[in-house]
Amino acid sequence: MNLHNQIKQLIIDSLDLEDVTIDDIDTDAALFGEGLGLDSIDALELGLAVKKEFDVKIEANSDATKAHFFSVASLASFIESQRV
C-alpha cells in the first residue's frame, strides 16, 4: 500500500469513518472544513494516530503543523520529510 493510501486508511480507522472508503478521500482535497469536513477533535485524534503509526514528531498548534495536515498529499510529504 502506498503512503497516500496508508494515510487515508489511517484517517478512516482512527476517526471511525464507517461510510468512507480510500477512494472517497481526494489526495489533494482539504481534510478540514470544506473538504472531508473534519473538525478540531478529529485533528487531535488524527495527530495522535499519525504520530503513533509513522513515529513522527508533531508540534501542537503551530502554523506548520496546520499546513502539514491540510490534505493527504501534504501529510504524506511531511511524513516522508521526517523519515531521514
Backbone torsions as a table, in degrees:
resi	resn	phi	psi	omega
1	MET	NA	131.6	179.8
2	ASN	-75.7	167.1	-174.0
3	LEU	-60.5	-40.9	179.8
4	HIS	-59.2	-45.9	-179.4
5	ASN	-69.9	-33.2	175.9
6	GLN	-60.6	-45.4	179.8
7	ILE	-64.6	-44.0	179.1
8	LYS	-59.8	-44.3	179.6
9	GLN	-64.5	-37.7	178.1
10	LEU	-64.1	-40.8	177.2
11	ILE	-60.6	-47.8	-179.3
12	ILE	-61.2	-48.0	-176.5
13	ASP	-69.7	-46.1	-174.5
14	SER	-72.3	-24.7	-178.5
15	LEU	-107.0	7.7	179.1
16	ASP	51.9	47.5	179.2
17	LEU	-86.7	81.3	-171.6
18	GLU	-63.7	-33.0	-176.0
19	ASP	-95.8	12.1	-177.2
20	VAL	-112.7	137.4	175.1
21	THR	-113.7	168.0	177.4
22	ILE	-54.1	-40.2	-177.9
23	ASP	-67.8	-21.1	180.0
24	ASP	-77.0	-18.4	-175.9
25	ILE	-97.4	116.3	178.7
26	ASP	-76.9	126.4	-177.1
27	THR	-55.9	-35.2	-175.0
28	ASP	-101.9	-2.8	-178.2
29	ALA	-79.8	154.2	177.4
30	ALA	-62.8	138.6	177.1
31	LEU	-82.0	-28.2	-176.1
32	PHE	-110.9	156.0	177.6
33	GLY	69.1	-123.1	-173.2
34	GLU	-61.9	-34.7	-175.3
35	GLY	-70.1	-107.1	-178.8
36	LEU	-72.6	-18.9	174.6
37	GLY	83.1	24.1	178.2
38	LEU	-72.5	156.9	179.2
39	ASP	-118.4	-172.7	-173.9
40	SER	-66.2	-32.0	177.3
41	ILE	-68.4	-41.2	175.7
42	ASP	-60.0	-37.2	-179.3
43	ALA	-61.1	-43.2	178.8
44	LEU	-63.7	-47.2	179.1
45	GLU	-59.3	-47.5	-177.9
46	LEU	-65.9	-40.2	177.6
47	GLY	-58.7	-45.6	178.5
48	LEU	-63.5	-42.2	-179.7
49	ALA	-64.2	-43.2	179.7
50	VAL	-64.4	-43.2	179.2
51	LYS	-59.0	-45.2	-178.5
52	LYS	-70.3	-46.7	-175.2
53	GLU	-68.5	-42.7	-172.1
54	PHE	-110.1	0.0	177.6
55	ASP	53.1	51.7	178.3
56	VAL	-114.7	154.5	179.4
57	LYS	-92.7	126.0	-178.7
58	ILE	-120.6	124.5	177.4
59	GLU	-84.3	125.9	-180.0
60	ALA	-71.5	143.5	172.7
61	ASN	58.5	25.8	175.7
62	SER	-100.6	152.1	178.3
63	ASP	-63.1	-34.3	178.7
64	ALA	-63.1	-42.5	179.1
65	THR	-62.9	-42.3	177.5
66	LYS	-59.3	-40.0	178.8
67	ALA	-66.1	-41.0	179.1
68	HIS	-61.7	-35.4	-176.3
69	PHE	-91.9	14.4	-179.5
70	PHE	-63.0	-46.8	-176.2
71	SER	-146.1	172.3	175.5
72	VAL	-61.1	-41.0	-178.9
73	ALA	-62.6	-44.8	-178.9
74	SER	-69.7	-33.5	177.5
75	LEU	-68.3	-39.8	177.4
76	ALA	-62.9	-41.8	178.3
77	SER	-62.3	-42.0	178.7
78	PHE	-62.3	-47.6	-178.8
79	ILE	-61.9	-43.4	178.8
80	GLU	-62.7	-36.7	-179.2
81	SER	-69.7	-23.8	179.9
82	GLN	-86.5	-12.4	-176.8
83	ARG	-91.7	56.0	-176.9
84	VAL	-93.8	NA	NA
